[in-house]
């Protein structure tokens, strides 16, 4: 059993190597995870079922602003990491500042890369990297109506 923790890119590379050498199936996903909602919970639960450990890459506050705009994130990185680690399906969280998680994926070398069904397979960053060493990419169904942007819109309309 792995104690859930926050890792850096450097420390997750070593840990993931040890997990793989120990025969554990490492699953990776990533996202902003701003205002964590039931869609996130269902998605992470499904991702974790695919392997022995779930590693979640989390966009830094600056990265979220670049992707989502100046009003985001609503929740600061430290709080997003703490909430994610409280979910029993999440074994490791790794903040990253790059525009994509490509370097993180290269460092972790997961067996399985999971993204939501709203991502076309050819658009999933890191897919080619996994294919090079025999890993696989999986899309899980997207649950309509469960988005942070939608929640923010509903709150603003009150």
C-alpha positions as CSV (number, residue, x, y, z in Angstrom):
1,X,0.0,0.0,0.0
2,X,1.3,3.4,-0.9
3,X,0.7,6.3,1.4
4,X,-1.0,9.1,-0.6
5,X,1.3,12.0,-1.1
6,X,2.3,15.1,-3.1
7,X,5.3,14.4,-5.3
8,X,7.5,16.6,-7.5
9,X,8.4,15.6,-11.1
10,X,11.7,14.3,-9.8
11,X,10.4,12.3,-6.8
12,X,7.5,10.8,-8.8
13,X,10.0,9.5,-11.5
14,X,11.8,7.5,-8.8
15,X,8.7,6.3,-7.1
16,X,7.0,5.2,-10.3
17,X,10.1,3.3,-11.4
18,X,10.0,1.4,-8.0
19,X,6.3,0.7,-8.3
20,X,6.7,-0.6,-11.9
21,X,9.6,-2.8,-10.8
22,X,7.5,-4.1,-8.0
23,X,4.9,-5.3,-10.5
24,X,2.3,-2.6,-9.8
25,X,0.2,-1.2,-12.7
26,X,0.6,2.6,-12.7
27,X,-2.3,4.7,-14.1
28,X,-1.9,8.4,-14.8
29,X,-4.4,11.2,-15.5
30,X,-4.2,14.9,-15.3
31,X,-6.3,18.1,-15.1
32,X,-7.0,21.4,-13.4
33,X,-9.4,19.8,-10.8
34,X,-10.7,23.3,-9.9
35,X,-13.9,23.0,-7.8
36,X,-13.8,19.2,-7.6
37,X,-17.3,17.8,-8.3
38,X,-19.0,14.5,-8.8
39,X,-17.8,14.2,-12.4
40,X,-14.2,14.4,-11.2
41,X,-14.9,11.8,-8.5
42,X,-16.5,9.3,-10.9
43,X,-13.7,9.9,-13.4
44,X,-10.9,9.3,-10.8
45,X,-12.7,6.2,-9.4
46,X,-12.9,4.7,-12.9
47,X,-9.3,5.5,-13.7
48,X,-8.1,3.9,-10.4
49,X,-10.0,0.7,-11.2
50,X,-7.7,0.2,-14.2
51,X,-4.5,-0.4,-12.1
52,X,-2.9,-0.6,-8.8
53,X,-2.0,3.1,-8.3
54,X,-3.4,6.3,-9.6
55,X,-1.1,9.3,-10.2
56,X,-2.8,12.6,-10.9
57,X,-1.0,15.5,-12.5
58,X,-2.5,18.8,-11.4
59,X,-2.0,22.0,-13.3
60,X,-0.4,24.8,-11.3
61,X,-2.3,28.0,-10.6
62,X,-0.4,29.8,-13.4
63,X,-1.0,26.9,-15.8
64,X,-4.8,27.0,-15.0
65,X,-4.9,30.8,-15.7
66,X,-3.3,30.3,-19.1
67,X,-5.8,27.5,-20.0
68,X,-9.0,28.9,-18.4
69,X,-8.5,32.6,-18.1
70,X,-7.6,35.2,-15.4
71,X,-10.5,34.3,-13.0
72,X,-9.3,30.8,-12.6
73,X,-8.5,28.8,-10.6
74,X,-11.1,29.3,-8.0
75,X,-9.3,27.0,-5.6
76,X,-5.6,27.5,-5.1
77,X,-3.2,24.6,-5.9
78,X,-2.5,23.6,-2.3
79,X,-6.2,23.1,-1.6
80,X,-6.8,21.2,-4.9
81,X,-4.0,18.9,-4.0
82,X,-5.3,18.3,-0.5
83,X,-8.8,17.6,-1.7
84,X,-7.5,15.1,-4.3
85,X,-5.4,13.3,-1.8
86,X,-8.4,12.9,0.4
87,X,-10.1,10.7,-2.2
88,X,-9.4,7.0,-1.6
89,X,-8.7,6.4,-5.3
90,X,-5.8,8.9,-5.6
91,X,-2.4,7.6,-4.6
92,X,-0.2,10.4,-5.7
93,X,-0.6,14.0,-6.9
94,X,2.0,15.9,-8.9
95,X,1.7,19.6,-9.6
96,X,3.1,20.8,-13.0
97,X,3.5,24.2,-14.6
98,X,4.0,23.2,-18.2
99,X,1.2,23.8,-20.7
100,X,0.8,20.0,-21.1
101,X,1.7,17.0,-18.9
102,X,4.1,15.5,-21.6
103,X,7.3,15.8,-19.5
104,X,5.5,14.4,-16.5
105,X,4.2,11.4,-18.5
106,X,7.7,10.8,-19.8
107,X,9.0,10.8,-16.2
108,X,6.3,8.5,-14.8
109,X,6.0,6.1,-17.8
110,X,2.6,4.9,-16.7
111,X,1.1,1.6,-18.0
112,X,-2.2,3.4,-18.6
113,X,-3.0,7.0,-19.5
114,X,-6.6,8.0,-18.8
115,X,-8.6,11.0,-20.2
116,X,-12.2,11.8,-20.3
117,X,-14.4,10.9,-23.2
118,X,-14.5,14.6,-24.3
119,X,-10.9,14.1,-25.5
120,X,-10.4,12.6,-29.0
121,X,-7.8,9.9,-28.8
122,X,-5.5,11.7,-31.4
123,X,-5.6,14.8,-29.2
124,X,-4.5,13.1,-26.0
125,X,-1.0,14.4,-25.0
126,X,1.4,11.6,-24.3
127,X,-0.5,8.9,-26.3
128,X,2.4,8.4,-28.7
129,X,4.9,8.1,-25.8
130,X,2.9,5.3,-24.2
131,X,2.5,3.5,-27.5
132,X,6.3,3.5,-27.9
133,X,6.8,1.4,-24.8
134,X,3.6,-0.7,-24.9
135,X,1.4,1.4,-22.6
136,X,-2.2,2.2,-23.5
137,X,-4.5,5.2,-23.5
138,X,-8.1,4.9,-22.3
139,X,-11.0,7.3,-22.6
140,X,-13.6,7.1,-19.9
141,X,-17.2,8.3,-20.5
142,X,-17.8,12.0,-20.0
143,X,-20.7,12.8,-17.8
144,X,-22.6,15.7,-19.3
145,X,-23.6,18.5,-16.9
146,X,-20.6,17.9,-14.6
147,X,-18.1,20.7,-15.3
148,X,-16.4,23.3,-13.3
149,X,-17.2,25.9,-15.9
150,X,-20.9,25.0,-15.7
151,X,-20.9,25.2,-11.9
152,X,-19.3,28.6,-12.0
153,X,-22.0,29.8,-14.6
154,X,-24.8,28.6,-12.3
155,X,-23.3,30.3,-9.3
156,X,-22.9,33.6,-11.2
157,X,-26.5,33.5,-12.4
158,X,-27.9,33.4,-8.8
